[in-house]
C-alpha cells in the first residue's frame, strides 16, 4: 500500500469513527490529495505536517470533524486563508453539495489549490486575494452561509477578516485549540462590533490521535458596518 493509499484508508476509517459516510470515490480522492500535497510541498510552503498517518488525522480528519459540528449540506462556504485546502476541500469531498470558495493571499498556494481541484475533480472557486480586500467586493461581501478559518491569528483578528463574508443568519467557524477560552473571551467586543454573537464552542477529538481541538461558532446577527474590515496593519496593531 502506498502512502497515499494509506492516507485515504485512514481517512475513510476515521470518518466512519466520526459517524460520517463518505460518498463513493472519496477515499481515492483523499489518497490523490495526499500524493499531490506530498509532491508539491517540496516546492511550496503548504504544511509542516508530513507522513500519511499525520496528514490523514491532523489535516483530513480534523477538517471532516466540522461536519459533526455544523450542518453543511447545500451551503455556500468560503475557506479564508485556505493554504493547502484545509478545511474546505475535505469538507467538499465529504459533502459535495457545498458550494466552495477557497481564498488565499499567496499566489503559489492558490496555484496549488487550482491544480488540486482539477486533479480531484472538485468544483471550487480559487481566489487569489487578501481577505480584507476580497471582503469589500460585492461578489463576496455577506454572501456566504459559512466562513471557515484554520488560521493561527487571534480570534479577534480572524473575526474582522471573516465575518464580513457571512450573510446575516450565517456562521463563522474558527478552528482553535482547547486552551483558547481566554482568546475567545477577549474577542467578545470584536464579535459584537462586527454584528455577531458567540453561539457555542464545541470540542472534538480527532479519531485515533488523542488530539482534541475546538470549533468556535459565531453567528452573524446583523450587517457588518461598512468600515470593516480595516487594513490588515490596523487590524493586527489595534484589534477590536
Buried (B, 14 or more C-beta within 10 A) or exposed (E): EEBBBBBBBBBBBBBEEBEBEBEEEBBBBBBBBBBBBBEBBEEBEBBEBEBBBBBBBBBBBBBBBBBEBBEBEEBBBBBBBBBBBBBBBBBBBBBBEBBBBBBBBBEBBBBBBBEBBEEBEBEBBBBBBBBBEBBBEEEBBBBBBBBBBBBEBBBBBBBBBBBBBBBEEBBBBBBBEEEBEEBBEBBBEBBBBBBBEBBEBBEBBBBBBEBEBBBBBBBBBEEBEEEBBBEBEEBEEEBB
